[in-house]
Amino acid sequence: MSSNRPPSAPKAFPRCCGGGPLALSRRDLLVGGLVAGGVAMAGCKWAELKEAQAAMPTAPPRKTLVVKPLLTYDAPRRRERTSWRSWGGVHGEEAAKQEAARIGGEMERLRSSADFPLEVLPVSMARGPGDLAGIEDLARADVVLIYAAGGRDAIFNEVLKAGKHVIFFIRHRSGPVSLWYEIISPRFLHQQGDELVAKGVDNGDVVVDSVDEVLWRLRALGGLKNTLGTRILAIGGAGGWGSKGAPAPGLSREKFQLDIQNVSYEDLKKLIQEARSDEAAVKGARDRAHQYLRRGVRLETERKFVENAFLLEHVFRGLLARAEAHAITVNHCMGTIMPVAETTACLTLSTLNDAGIMAFCESDFVVIPSGILLVNISGRPQFLNDPTYPHDGIVTIAHCTAPRKMDGRDLEDARIVTHFESDYGAAPKVEMAKGTVCTNIIPDFAMKRWVGFRGEIADCQFLPICRSQVDVGFRFPDEKLALNMPGFHWQFVYGDYLREVGYALKKIPIAWDCLG
């Protein structure tokens, strides 16, 4: 696949993870400890998880973004020998009704072309801020799309005071020219001064003529809506990579309102033991392993590791259902989980991601928020990875777990091998498609500045490193990337979503540096 847009998304540490002589020092570097939360998850029984899982869909659809189109206009009266009207082609009730009908048609086309859940409310009209009180469905909106044909900026201020995201649509050639085509910058954004002083909006929130430009902004805001407040289970607690990663769980709660629920390894071990005593659960894991290995997969490790991975997935799904969560991460996945699960978590996390559940290794909350945001923007699974040093226009990224449904629909071929550093368990070596355009996000430790770039898969080799691995090509100087690699782990997704990520981040706010 070479398209940079989805047709329709369905619904160290020298490097990554490891055992051997480096395991202790690498795990010592993953610090951050446990965060508050997770008390409700303690002491639950396997029977409770089975019941909870039966009542919950695997991965519910993303929440719907609700948009309210609002036409602002004026109705001046002619006066002799003086200026009596402002710029623009919408003056008076009849012209406003015609414009509202035109907007309605544009909104229907926008809604039908959206590849994310979108509801567009009926168009309303306002001449002044007093008219807003009579618009009953305004409170339902996440975003107010202001068609600024005319009217005073007091209307805009009232909408912003209500805490709504605002996008301005102004016309040049797509219909009757807007008054605010002339004055949106000097009168409102700059408020008759040299500096940008408007609160809650900036130049990135102004669109001229193009409904497509509105659509990608709405995609970003839809992703943000679905990200804020995400509940995520942290097996073994929450952490952050490296000596600078300790604040990451707290920053994730502060910036993204993540609800982090901890599950101890002691509780997990008991649940797995109970699940192993459940003949139906063991048979289900064996059957699912059999089905999985039939489709585009080559087994190069012991089958028992695959079967144990599906039993572990069964337990994880039960925990997720009981917590009403759709995201999970595993701390100490380099060693602690192996004797507990009698496999590695790599394949389990891969299959959960394929099922639409956000699953992350390493419990690194420096990078996890970027993965949640990318998934919610794109509708596609993420690949948390370790980067290498850029050279000759490429950088290798790798990890021992990756989804196979990288485009959100179709399974890539895969080899199921051992986790590299431990040479144990089951890990997917996913054969990602050469030529595929991809988004790469590089979060910083302080959660103040994220970096991103558009790349293309140049090769999908099999080096003696983490199993799922690709060379990502880029078209800017190597040094530019080398100088802009904060944090450690990266996030990767099929498709080009750089604009959406940058637009969403300014609402947090986190600074965004797009390299190319």
N, C-alpha and C positions, 0 to 999 in steps of 0.2 A: 504494500500500500504506500503510495507516495503523496496522497492528498494531505493537506495540512488542516483540514476540517473534517469532522465526522459527518457522514451522511445523515445519521440520526442515532444518537447514542442511546442504547437500551438502558429499557429500564434495566589501642590499635597501635600504642597500638599501631603497629605498622599499617595495618589495613583493617579488614573487617572483623569477622568473628572467628574465634579459634580456640584450639586446645594446644597440646604440646607445650614446649618450653616457654612460649609467649603467653599462655593463657592467663596465668595469675596476674602478671603486670598489666595486661590489657583489661582484664575485668576490674582491677584496682583503679584503672583510669576512668571507668564508667561509674561516675558518682552521682549523687543527687538524693539518694535515700528514698524513703517512702513519703508520700504526701498524705494529707488527711483524706478520709473517705474510705469506702469499702467495708465499713462495719457491717452493712446489711448483707454482704456477700460471705461473711465468715460462717463456718459451720454448716453450710447447706449440704443436703444429702442428694445422692444420685437420683433417687426416686422423685425428689422435688424438681430436679433439672429436667428429667424426662417429661414430666407433666407440663412444665413451663415451655419447653421446646415445642411440644405438640400444639400449643396455642398461639405460637408466634410465627408469622411469615419469615422466610429466610432473610430477605433484604427488601424492606418496603421502599416504594418510590421516593424520590427526593421531594421535599416540601415544595409546594407551588408558590412561585413569586407572583404577587398581586400588584398590578399596575393600574393606575388611575390617570387617564388622559384628561387634561384640564386646558381648555382654551381661554386665554385672557385676551380681552379686546376692549375697545371703547366705542362710544356712540356720540361723537361731537356734533354740535349744531353749527350750521353756517352762520358766520357773522360778517357783515360787510366791512371792507377796507381794513382787515386785520387777519392775522394768522389764526385759523380756527381748527386746524387738524394737524396731527403729527404724521410722520411717514407711515406708510403701510397701506395694504389693500383690503383690510377688513375693518370697516367702520359701520356700526349700526347692527341692529338685530338680524335683519335679513341676510346680510353678508356673513354674520357670525354663524347663523344656522347652516348656510351653505358650506362654510369652512368646517363646521362640526361633522357634517355628513362626509366630507372628504377625509377627515381624520378617522372617522369610523371605518371607512374602507381600508385605509392604511393599517389600522390596528388589526383588522381581521387578517390581512396578509402577513403582518408581523407574527401574530399568534400562530397561524398555520405553519409558518416556516421555522418556528422555535424548536430546537432539539433538547429542550429542558422544560419542566413543568411551568406553564405560564398561564395566568388568568388576566384578561384585560377587561376592566370594568367599563361601563358606558361612558361616553364623552360627556363632560359637564362644561359649563361656560361660566365665566366670572368677569365682571367689570371692575369690581373692587373687593377688598378683603371681607366686607360684610356679606358678600354672596357665599363665602365658603361655609358659613354656618348652616346653610340650607342644603348642602351636598352631603347626604346621609352616609353614602358609602365611602367617603374620603377616609374615614378612620380605619377601614379595612386594608387600605393600600400600604404596601411596602415601599413603593416608588410612585412619585407623582411626576408624570411626563407633561411638562408645561409647554404647550404650544403658545409661544409668546408673540402673538400677533399684535397686541397692543396692551393697554392698561398700565397701571402704576406698579412699581416694584414692591409696594406694601403688600400686595397679594403674595409675592414670592416669599417675603419675610414671614408671613403668617404660616405658610406651608412648612417652611424650615423650622419654625418654632414648634411645630407639631412633631418634630423628630423624624420626618420622612426623608428618604433619599429623593433627590430632585435631579431630573435631567431636563435641560431646556432644548426644545426643538424650534428652530427658527428657519423661516423660508427665505430663500433667495430666488430660485427658479422652479421649485417644486409646486408652487401655488402662489396665491397672493403674497407679495413680499411682506415680511414682518417688520413692525416698528423696531423690535429689539435686534434685528439684524444690524441696525445702526448703533444702538446704544447699550447692548448687553455688556460690553467691556467697560466703556468709560463710566456709564451711569450706575451699573449694578456691581460688577465684579471689582472695579477700582473705586467706585463711589466718589467720582470726580477728583481723584488724586492720582499720584504716580504709582502707588503700591497696590497690590492685590489684597483687598481687605475683607471681602465678603466671607462670611462664616458658613462653613458647611458645603460650599460649592467652589469650584474653580474652573479654569478653562477646559479641563477634561470633561466637564459636565455639560458642555455646549455642543450641540450637533446642528449642522446646517444641511438641510435637504435630504439626507440619506437615512432611510429607515434601517438599513443594514448596520449603520453606525450605532443606532439605538440598540439593535438586537444584541451585539456582543457586550455592550455595557450591562444590559439586563441579564445576560448569561453570567457575568461576573457577580452581580448582586444576588442572583439566585444561588450561586455557589457560596457566597458569603452567608446568606441567610441559613443555609443548611449546615454551615460549619460552626457558627457561633452556638455555644452551648452543647456541643457534641459530648455525649457520654461515652467514655472509653474505659474498658477494663485493662488494668495493668497487672499481668501475671508476674508476681515477684516484686511488685512496686514500680514506681515511676522514677526515671533518672534522666541524665543528660550526658552525652559523650564528653570525655576529657575533663581536665581540671577546671575549665570555664563553663562546663555544662550544668553544674549544680543548680543554678536558679531556673533552669528550663521548665520544670513542672509548674512552678509558681508563675512564671511569665506566661505559660500557656493558659493558665486559668485567668490571669489578669487581662491578657490581650484578646484571647479567643473564647473566654468563659468555658473552657473545657471542664467537664465534670469527670474527674479521674477517680475510678473506683478500683481499689486494690484487692487482689486475690493472692493469698499467701501460697507458697509452695507446699506447705503442710496440708492446707485444705485441698489443693490440687491433687496431691498424692493420694489422699483418702478417696477422692472422687474417682480417680482412675482405677484404684483397686476395686471399688464398688462396681464400676462399669465392666471390669474384667470378669466379675462374677455374674454379670447379666448376659445370659446366653444370646438373647435377642440382639443386644448391643454388639457383642463380639461377631455374631454372624452378619449383622448389618455392615460392620466395618470391613469384614472379609469380602462381602459381596460388592461393596462400593470400590474396594481396591481392585477387584477383578474387572469391574466395568471401566474403571479409570485406565487401567493398563491396556485396554483393548483399542483405544482411540489415539492414534498418532504418537504412541509412547514406546520407548525402548527401555526395558528394565535392566539396569547394570548394578544393582545392589540386591540385598536379600529381600524377598517378598514380605517377610515378617515386619520389616521396617515400614513398608508401605501400609500394611494392615494396621499396625500400631498408630501410624499417622492419622488414619481415618477414625480410629477409636478416640484419639486425642481431639480430633476435630469435633466428634460427637459431644465430648465433654465441653469443649469451648462453646459450641452452639447452645448447649444447655445453660451455661453461665451467662451467655449473652442474652438469652431469652429471659432468664430470671431477672437480670438487671435492666431489661428493656433497653439494651445498648446494641449498636451496630458497628462498633469499632473495638479492636483488641490489640494489645501489644504484649510481648514476652521479654521480660528482663532476664539476664543471666542465661540467655539462650545458647551461650557458648559451651556450657557444661552442666549447669544445675538441672536443666529440664531433662537431660538425656537419661540419667538413671531413674528418673521419676516416670517418664513416658516410654522408656525403652525404645526410643527413636529420637530424631531431632525434630524441631518444630518447623523446619524449612518447608516441607511439602504441605503440612497442615495450613500454614499461612498462605501458601500459594493457592490451595483449593478454596479457602475462605475468600480471598480476593476475587477469584473467578466467580464466586457466588454472589458478589456484590457487597460483601462485608469488608470493611477496611481493616486489614491485618498487617501489623508492623513487627519486625524483629527489633531486638535490642532496647526497647523501651526508651528510645532517645527522643525526648520531648523538645530538643533543639530543632529536629527536622519533622516530627510527626504532624504539627499543625500545617505545614506546607503540603504534606501528603493529603490530609483531610480536605484542604481547600482545593487542591488539584482534582481530586476525585469528584467533589461536588460541583466543580465548574464543568468538567469534561464529561462526566458520566462514564468514565473509564477507570480501570484499576491502576494503581500507582506501583512503581518499582523503586523502593528505597535502596540506595546503593552507595558503594564506596567509590570515590573518584581516584584518579591517578594524576600524574603530572602531564600537562598538555604539551604536545610537540607536533610539528608538521601538520597542523590543522586538525588533529584528532586528540581525543582523550578517552581512555578506557574506563568504563564503569562496570562494576561487578558486585554481586552478592549471591549468597547461596539460596535465596528464595526470590522467586519472581512469579507473577501471574502468567497463565498461558493465554487468557482472553485479553490480550493487550489492547485490542481495538474495541473491547467491550462486548464482542459478539462471538467471534470465531476462535477456536483453540489453535494456538501455534503447536507445532510438533515439539516434543521434548524427550530428553534422555533423563531417566531417574537414576541418579548416582548417589554417592555418599556426600555428606557435608565435607568440604575440602579439608579444613584444618584438623578435624577429628577423624576423618576417614571412617565415619560412622553414620548410621541412619539413612534417611531418604531426602534427597534434595533435587529440585528440578533444574536441568540445564535447558532453558527455554530457547528455542531457535527463532529469535526475533528476526523480522523481515528486513533485509537490506534495502536501503533507499527510503525507509520510513522516516517522515519528518517527526521530530520529537521536541517536547518542552523539557528543559532542564532547570531546576530551581536549586539555588545554593543559599540556605538560610544561615544567618549569623548567630553566634552564641547569645548576644545581648537582645536579640529580637528587635533590632532597630533598623536593620538594612538587609534586605534580601537581594540577591543577584540572580539574573536569569538569562538564558540564551536559547535561541532556536538552533537545533542541530539536525543531523540526518545520520541514520545508522549506516556506517561505512563497512562494517564487518561484524560477523558473529562467530568468533573463533572459540577455541577451547584450550586456553592457557592453563597452567597449574596455579590457578587463583580461584576465587569464589566462582561457583559453577555457572550461574547465569551471567553472561558477560557480553558486552558489545563495545566496539569502537564507535564513538560518536564524532562525526565530522562537524567542523564549524568554519565560518568564513570571516574571521577577523584575526588579528595577530595573536600568536600563542601567548606572548607576554601579557597581553590585555587580560586574558583569562587567568594566567598565573598570578597576576596582581590582584585579582578579584575573586578569591576563593576563601571566604570567611567560613567559620564553623568547620564541620567535617563532612558528614553525610549529605548526599544530594537526593533530590526527588526527580523522577523521570516519568513521563506519560506520553503515549502516542498522540500526535497532533500538535498544532501550534496554538497555545493559549497564553502567550506572553501578555497580550493587551489585557485580557481578562484578569490575570493575576495582579498586574500592576494597578488596575483600576480598583480591584477589591482591597488591596493593601492600603491604599490611601485612606480608606474608611476606618482602618484599625486605630491609629495610623502606624504603618511601617514603611520606611523609605524603600524605593524600588529602583534598581539599577539594571537596565536592560542592555546587555552587551551587544546583541545583534540577533 
